[in-house]
Amino acid sequence: NGYNVLVMYGTISSSNPGVTALFTTIPFRSMGVDMIVTGAGEMYERLQMSDGLVVINSGTGGRQLYTGALNANSNSRKVIQNTIGFLRITASPVTCKVEFITQAGQTLDTYGLQ
């Protein structure tokens, strides 16, 4: 079993209309990547692409956050705007749990690979 997580700044998808999607032609899932974690988007968003690849954009580290209108994105599963927070990633040899936690300590989203 196991899993492969790719961490990078740029993203392959976002509902934020000001974010340029990069690397959209790279077949990450067929290359064995299960999840991509990024610092893009100036908001938190979890997406699941049609091939099963999970993308978590966590651009909520304190810079100006995006609070405007969003583009419709059929891959989007969770969007959190105007909230400073961080990701807590808990990994073992067979699971990987990602939590979005606010500055106040609230967990607003949880996703797990198994």
Order of alpha helices (4+ residues) and beta strands (2+ residues): beta-beta-beta-beta-beta-beta-beta-beta
